[in-house]
């Protein structure tokens, strides 16, 4: 499995990232994400809008992974 990266532009912050450990013990790093949420069968990672603390219409999706493939999500940085 692996991450499905958004084709849109992304803003990256050097100190924000999540490690996603998949069922097969493969570790993927999602750089630049501030938050994540389950959306149906997918878990999506977002950069929040300026000054925002929640995922809203100003958030940018940077990556998604099939929720059933996730063993662990850990914030790093």
C-alpha positions, 0 to 999 in steps of 0.5 A: 500500500502507500500514500496517495499524494494530492496533486495540488500545491502544498505548503510545507512546514519543516517541523510538522509531520506524521509517521504512518506505520502500515500493517506490513510495518512499512513506515511512511512520513507525511511531511507538512501535515498539521492534522488528519481525519478519517474520511470513509475508507481513507484517512487524509492528512491536511495542512490547516489554513493560516491561523486555523486549529481545525480542518475546514474549507481553508485546509489543504489535503496533502496525502491520504492512505487507506484506513484499513492499512494503518497500524499506527499514526504518530506525530513527529517534529 
